[in-house]
Amino acid sequence: MNARPFIVPVFIPHAGCPHRCVFCNQSVITGQLEKPQEPDEVWASARTFLRFRRRRPGPAQLAFFGGNFLGLPFDQLRRLLDTASKWVSDFHLDGIRFSTRPDTVQPATLELIGAYPVKCVELGVQSMDDDVLRQSRRGHTAADTDAAVRRLKERRYTTGIQLMVGLPGDGEAGLLETGRRVAELGPAFVRIYPTLVLEGSPLANWYRNGRYHPPSLQQAVELSMKLYRFLRQRRIDVIRTGLQPTKELAEGRGVIAGPFHPAFGDLVQSACCLDAIQRELRCRPLSGPTLELRVHPTGISRVRGQRNGNCAALSKEFGFTAVRVVPDTGLGGEMIALEDGRLITPYAPQHRPADGVSVMAAGKSLPRL
């Protein structure tokens, strides 16, 4: 996986959006008011982040988030891209990226951006189920996503996809089918967001009158874990899981209900680790009163789980009196070693051969410490 660029964000809440999707209130998500912005206001966040850019070497991109970038009127689009291109040149950035709806990726819009240093386009796909898209009032179809990805790849843009968990009418089967179809498209990366009930969104009214019930935090983590693991198993980079915790979100302002957690991504990765360990131990149990798990030091908290929740779950299911997570710098960043030398890779394929030996452990062993 390539090094991720430092992002210099420019927020344009709801700009270019043809209508309001049921779940959306960008003012809460971005922490910026939804109002016509003066030119200086548009670039305020970018100026702030450029100060941090001086402290971090490596690639950097100027990014437009919070709106439907290619849905903007062409004259406004050109003005933003003209200014962004100047910033790319003046501050030695590597290019421009933006998020947009799949149905706006058309030959005319691609022709317009072709003259600018655009490197990456993120598509707000949310789902590949047309019924879920209809209930969410997205106004585009899965076929639009297929066409958008094909057009972007033809022009060699790095293409990312944004997905949502817990949308109206969606469930585990539909979500994993979305994951399958997205994996077939082969994006460079994916972002996964849980659906929140935000004040001022149509979904808020649905929640109040009982038309929509958001998943609990545990349910959202479980669903996101399955989608995250599915994509990672297919070597698709998931660069974010969960919303960026703005001050408004962190303080609970604007969020009526739903599975918000400031460390949602950590919860999902911990759930992946727990599930992988449980699968392995159910297949080939370990005897003894204690369980020792070896992991690279960077993965200790992920394996332990929040407040040692994974250790507690393993003790409860398998009867261990204690579960120890021991640092081992000789292991890869995501590998987990059991006491008998078996290696568990949470994002390796989970299929098992007929003899019951785990594929992810077969032929791999480590000496005991």
Secondary structure, DSSP 8 states (H G I E B T S, - for coil): -----EEEEEE-TTTT-SS--TT--HHHHHSS--S---HHHHTHHHHHHHHHHTT--S-EEEEEESS-GGGS-HHHHHHHHHHHHHHHHHTT--EEEEEE-GGG--HHHHHHHTTTTEEEEEEEEE-S-HHHHHHTT----HHHHHHHHHHHHHTT-EEEEEEEES-TT--HHHHHHHHHHHHHH--SEEEEEE--EETTSHHHHHHHTTS-----HHHHHHHHHHHHHHHHHTT-EEEEES----HHHHTTTTEEES---TTHHHHHHHHHHHHHHHHHHHHS---SSEEEEEE-GGGHHHHH-GGGHHHHHHHHHH--SEEEEEE-TTS-TT-EE-TTS-EE-TTS-----TT---TTTTT------
